[in-house]
Amino acid sequence: MADHATICECFARDGLQHESAHVPTDVKIELIGAFADAGFTRIEATGYGHPERVPALRDASAVLAGLPRRAGVAYKATCPNVRAVERAIADLDAGHGAHELSLLVSATESHTERNMRTTREGQWARVTEMVRLAAGRFRLVGVVSVAFGCPFEGAVDPGVVAADAARFADLGVDLVTLGDTTGLATPTTVKSMFRRITAAGGPAPPIVAHFHNTRGSGLANCFAALEAGCRDFDSSFGGVGGHPAKIQYGQGMTGNVSTEDLVNLLESEGVRTGLDLDAVMAASERCERALGRPLHSMVARAGFGLVGKKAAAHG
């Protein structure tokens, strides 16, 4: 079997939460439909954050209600607290819920206080209750934010991150995401982290690589994770995203790894993504139209490399 990786497309949530421009609900629904047309099997559709803190996602329920439901396509919603899971359950009971829920913790006390307004143990207590409420009705994704460095505390103890991943595994989550929240990871620290978790027995769930390109190292970090055995990645069309616009920390462009560029890298390396490259480029253009500006993807300007096109054609 050919080597294969899964990309979760995050434009509609982790991307748009960072945008000050309003994107109408119907446009979000059309974009997510285009992502599904391109072959993405996991799509981060929205989040249940507080509407005043993350106003770009105040239409979470309406987006989920309008999405096309296709076999093999899972929609994910981010849940920062118990109330968010209650909202997710209400939407599920109404017939238009998410398939997956992301549950968040931070690897440092300072980021937990700033982002979650509680302590680490307080957030873990919330997460435990969130898992209980979800009651097996969703695929659960445990997310460890600032896993490679904190904007407030600096270096993060890899042992804390590994313990958080194991703690999520003990709660029975299906995936564990390591988030480089402000782009502080390097290929060396990425390989070390992934290998440490694996060597320790690691969580049974697959590890998802979620890198921000704040300092231009996002693709290099993805490749380092790939070499360390990772086959699950998060990215966003045009590199859009990062922390919510009203949460001010870090500097520079806080965007995610660009989906177009990541697809090109993986396919060129012989790692199949299962995506239609022409449809990926069409979705990229739609994202640019939705935001009214060119986005930060090299491949969106230059096109897919010949190696990538050949690899995808023979996948």
C-alpha positions as CSV (number, residue, x, y, z in Angstrom):
1,M,0.0,0.0,0.0
2,A,1.2,3.5,-0.8
3,D,2.1,5.8,2.1
4,H,-0.9,7.9,3.1
5,A,-1.5,11.0,5.3
6,T,-4.8,12.6,6.4
7,I,-5.1,16.4,6.4
8,C,-7.9,18.1,8.5
9,E,-8.8,21.3,6.7
10,C,-9.1,24.1,9.4
11,F,-9.9,27.2,7.3
12,A,-13.5,27.5,8.5
13,R,-12.7,27.5,12.2
14,D,-9.0,28.0,13.1
15,G,-8.7,30.1,10.0
16,L,-11.8,32.4,10.2
17,Q,-11.6,32.9,14.0
18,H,-8.6,35.1,13.3
19,E,-10.3,37.2,10.7
20,S,-11.9,40.6,11.4
21,A,-13.8,40.6,8.1
22,H,-17.3,39.0,8.3
23,V,-17.8,35.9,6.2
24,P,-21.5,35.1,5.8
25,T,-22.9,31.8,6.9
26,D,-23.9,30.7,3.4
27,V,-20.3,31.4,2.2
28,K,-18.9,29.3,4.9
29,I,-21.2,26.5,4.0
30,E,-20.2,26.8,0.3
31,L,-16.5,26.7,1.2
32,I,-16.8,23.7,3.4
33,G,-18.7,22.0,0.6
34,A,-15.8,22.8,-1.7
35,F,-13.4,21.3,0.8
36,A,-15.4,18.1,0.8
37,D,-15.5,18.1,-3.0
38,A,-11.7,18.2,-3.0
39,G,-11.6,15.0,-1.0
40,F,-10.9,16.2,2.6
41,T,-12.4,13.6,4.9
42,R,-11.9,15.6,8.1
43,I,-13.0,19.3,8.1
44,E,-12.9,21.6,11.1
45,A,-16.2,23.3,10.4
46,T,-16.7,25.6,13.4
47,G,-16.3,26.1,17.1
48,Y,-18.5,26.7,20.1
49,G,-16.5,29.4,21.7
50,H,-18.2,32.3,23.5
51,P,-19.7,34.5,20.7
52,E,-18.3,37.7,22.3
53,R,-14.8,36.3,22.4
54,V,-14.9,34.7,19.0
55,P,-17.6,36.6,17.1
56,A,-16.6,35.0,13.7
57,L,-18.0,31.7,14.9
58,R,-21.2,32.9,16.5
59,D,-23.1,31.1,13.7
60,A,-21.8,27.6,14.6
61,S,-25.2,25.9,14.8
62,A,-26.4,27.5,11.6
63,V,-23.2,26.4,9.7
64,L,-23.6,22.8,10.9
65,A,-27.3,22.8,10.0
66,G,-26.5,23.9,6.4
67,L,-23.6,21.6,5.6
68,P,-23.9,18.8,3.1
69,R,-23.7,15.4,4.8
70,R,-21.5,13.0,2.8
71,A,-20.4,9.5,3.5
72,G,-16.8,9.5,4.7
73,V,-16.6,13.2,5.6
74,A,-16.4,14.1,9.3
75,Y,-17.1,17.7,10.5
76,K,-15.3,18.9,13.6
77,A,-16.2,21.6,16.2
78,T,-14.0,22.9,18.9
79,C,-15.2,23.0,22.4
80,P,-13.3,25.0,25.1
81,N,-15.7,24.2,28.0
82,V,-18.6,22.2,29.3
83,R,-21.2,24.7,27.9
84,A,-19.7,24.2,24.4
85,V,-20.2,20.4,24.6
86,E,-23.8,21.0,25.8
87,R,-24.4,23.1,22.7
88,A,-22.8,20.4,20.5
89,I,-25.1,17.8,22.0
90,A,-28.1,20.0,21.4
91,D,-27.2,20.4,17.7
92,L,-26.6,16.6,17.4
93,D,-30.0,16.0,19.0
94,A,-31.5,18.4,16.4
95,G,-30.1,16.3,13.6
96,H,-27.2,18.5,12.5
97,G,-24.4,17.9,14.9
98,A,-20.6,17.7,14.4
99,H,-19.0,14.3,14.1
100,E,-15.9,15.2,16.1
101,L,-15.3,17.5,19.0
102,S,-11.9,19.1,19.9
103,L,-11.3,19.4,23.7
104,L,-8.6,21.9,24.7
105,V,-5.9,22.0,27.3
106,S,-2.7,24.2,27.4
107,A,0.7,22.9,28.5
108,T,1.4,26.0,30.7
109,E,-0.5,27.7,33.5
110,S,-0.1,31.1,32.0
111,H,-1.6,30.2,28.6
112,T,-4.4,28.3,30.4
113,E,-5.2,31.4,32.4
114,R,-5.1,33.7,29.4
115,N,-6.9,31.4,27.0
116,M,-9.3,29.4,29.2
117,R,-9.6,31.7,32.3
118,T,-8.8,28.8,34.7
119,T,-5.9,26.7,35.9
120,R,-4.5,23.6,34.2
121,E,-6.2,21.3,36.8
122,G,-9.4,23.3,36.5
123,Q,-9.3,22.8,32.7
124,W,-8.6,19.1,33.1
125,A,-11.6,18.8,35.4
126,R,-13.7,20.5,32.7
127,V,-12.3,18.1,30.0
128,T,-13.1,15.1,32.2
129,E,-16.7,16.3,32.5
130,M,-16.9,17.1,28.7
131,V,-15.8,13.5,27.9
132,R,-18.5,12.3,30.3
133,L,-21.2,14.4,28.7
134,A,-20.1,13.4,25.1
135,A,-20.9,9.9,26.2
136,G,-19.4,8.2,23.1
137,R,-21.6,10.1,20.7
138,F,-18.7,12.0,19.0
139,R,-15.2,11.2,17.9
140,L,-13.1,13.1,20.4
141,V,-9.8,15.0,19.7
142,G,-7.7,16.0,22.6
143,V,-5.6,19.2,21.9
144,V,-2.5,20.2,23.8
145,S,-1.9,23.9,23.0
146,V,1.6,25.6,23.3
147,A,3.1,22.2,23.1
148,F,6.4,23.5,21.7
149,G,6.7,26.8,23.5
150,C,4.6,29.3,25.3
151,P,4.4,33.1,24.5
152,F,4.3,33.8,28.3
153,E,6.5,31.2,29.8
154,G,8.9,30.4,27.0
155,A,10.2,26.8,26.9
156,V,7.7,24.0,27.7
157,D,8.8,20.8,29.4
158,P,8.3,18.0,26.9
159,G,7.5,15.7,29.8
160,V,4.4,17.8,30.6
161,V,3.2,17.5,27.0
162,A,3.8,13.8,26.9
163,A,1.9,13.4,30.2
164,D,-1.0,15.5,28.8
165,A,-1.2,13.3,25.7
166,A,-1.2,10.2,27.9
167,R,-3.9,11.8,30.1
168,F,-6.1,12.3,27.0
169,A,-5.5,8.7,26.0
170,D,-6.6,7.6,29.4
171,L,-9.9,9.5,28.9
172,G,-10.5,7.6,25.7
173,V,-10.0,10.2,23.1
174,D,-9.6,9.1,19.4
175,L,-6.9,11.5,18.4
176,V,-4.3,13.7,20.3
177,T,-3.3,17.0,18.6
178,L,0.0,18.8,19.5
179,G,-0.4,22.5,18.8
180,D,2.4,24.9,18.1
181,T,0.3,27.8,19.0
182,T,2.7,30.7,18.2
183,G,5.1,29.0,15.9
184,L,8.0,28.2,18.3
185,A,8.7,24.7,17.2
186,T,11.7,23.6,15.2
187,P,12.3,20.4,13.3
188,T,14.6,19.1,16.1
189,T,12.1,19.8,18.8
190,V,9.3,18.3,16.7
191,K,11.2,15.0,16.1
192,S,12.2,14.9,19.8
193,M,8.7,15.4,21.0
194,F,7.1,12.8,18.6
195,R,9.8,10.2,19.4
196,R,9.5,10.8,23.1
197,I,5.8,10.1,23.1
198,T,6.3,7.0,21.0
199,A,9.2,5.7,23.1
200,A,7.2,6.2,26.2
201,G,4.5,3.9,24.9
202,G,2.6,7.0,24.0
203,P,-1.2,7.3,23.7
204,A,-3.0,4.7,21.7
205,P,-4.6,7.4,19.6
206,P,-2.7,8.8,16.6
207,I,-0.9,12.1,17.1
208,V,-2.0,15.1,14.9
209,A,0.6,17.7,14.0
210,H,-0.8,21.2,14.2
211,F,1.9,23.8,13.3
212,H,1.6,27.6,12.9
213,N,3.9,29.3,10.4
214,T,4.6,32.3,12.5
215,R,8.3,32.1,11.9
216,G,8.3,30.4,8.6
217,S,9.2,26.9,9.8
218,G,5.7,25.3,9.5
219,L,6.4,23.1,6.5
220,A,9.8,22.1,7.8
221,N,8.1,21.1,11.1
222,C,5.5,19.1,9.2
223,F,8.3,17.2,7.4
224,A,10.0,16.5,10.7
225,A,6.8,15.1,12.1
226,L,6.4,13.0,9.0
227,E,9.9,11.6,9.4
228,A,9.0,10.8,13.0
229,G,6.0,8.7,11.9
230,C,3.2,11.2,12.0
231,R,0.5,10.8,9.4
232,D,-2.2,13.2,10.6
233,F,-1.9,16.9,10.0
234,D,-3.9,20.1,10.5
235,S,-3.6,23.0,8.0
236,S,-5.6,25.9,6.6
237,F,-6.1,27.1,3.0
238,G,-3.8,30.1,2.4
239,G,-2.2,29.8,5.8
240,V,-5.1,31.6,7.4
241,G,-5.7,31.3,11.1
242,G,-4.1,31.3,14.5
243,H,-5.5,32.6,17.7
244,P,-8.7,34.6,17.8
245,A,-8.4,38.2,16.7
246,K,-9.4,39.5,20.1
247,I,-6.8,37.5,22.0
248,Q,-3.6,39.4,21.7
249,Y,-0.3,37.5,22.3
250,G,2.6,36.6,20.1
251,Q,3.8,38.7,17.2
252,G,3.9,38.6,13.5
253,M,1.7,36.5,11.2
254,T,0.2,33.8,13.4
255,G,-1.3,31.7,10.5
256,N,-1.5,28.0,10.1
257,V,0.6,25.9,7.7
258,S,-0.9,26.5,4.2
259,T,-2.9,23.5,3.0
260,E,-1.9,24.0,-0.6
261,D,1.8,24.0,0.3
262,L,1.5,21.0,2.6
263,V,-0.4,19.0,0.0
264,N,2.3,19.7,-2.5
265,L,5.0,18.7,-0.1
266,L,3.4,15.4,0.9
267,E,2.4,14.4,-2.6
268,S,5.9,15.3,-3.9
269,E,7.4,13.0,-1.3
270,G,5.1,10.1,-2.4
271,V,2.7,10.4,0.5
272,R,-0.8,10.3,-0.8
273,T,-3.4,12.7,0.6
274,G,-6.4,11.3,-1.3
275,L,-7.1,14.8,-2.6
276,D,-8.1,16.1,-6.1
277,L,-5.4,18.6,-6.8
278,D,-7.5,20.6,-9.3
279,A,-10.3,20.8,-6.7
280,V,-7.8,21.9,-4.0
281,M,-6.7,24.8,-6.2
282,A,-10.3,25.7,-6.9
283,A,-11.1,25.7,-3.2
284,S,-8.0,27.8,-2.6
285,E,-9.3,30.4,-5.1
286,R,-12.7,30.4,-3.4
287,C,-11.0,31.1,0.0
288,E,-9.2,34.1,-1.5
289,R,-12.5,35.4,-2.9
290,A,-14.2,35.0,0.4
291,L,-11.6,37.1,2.2
292,G,-11.1,39.5,-0.7
293,R,-7.3,39.3,-0.8
294,P,-4.4,37.0,-1.9
295,L,-3.5,34.5,0.9
296,H,-0.2,33.3,2.1
297,S,0.3,30.1,0.0
298,M,3.3,29.7,-2.3
299,V,1.6,27.0,-4.3
300,A,-1.5,29.2,-4.8
301,R,0.8,31.5,-6.8
302,A,3.2,29.0,-8.4
303,G,0.9,25.9,-8.8
304,F,1.6,22.3,-7.8
305,G,5.0,21.0,-8.6
306,L,5.3,18.4,-11.4
307,V,6.4,15.7,-9.0
308,G,3.3,16.4,-6.9
309,K,1.0,16.2,-9.9
310,K,2.6,13.0,-11.0
311,A,2.3,11.5,-7.5
312,A,-1.3,12.4,-7.1
313,A,-2.2,11.1,-10.6
314,H,-0.8,7.7,-9.8
315,G,-2.3,7.5,-6.3
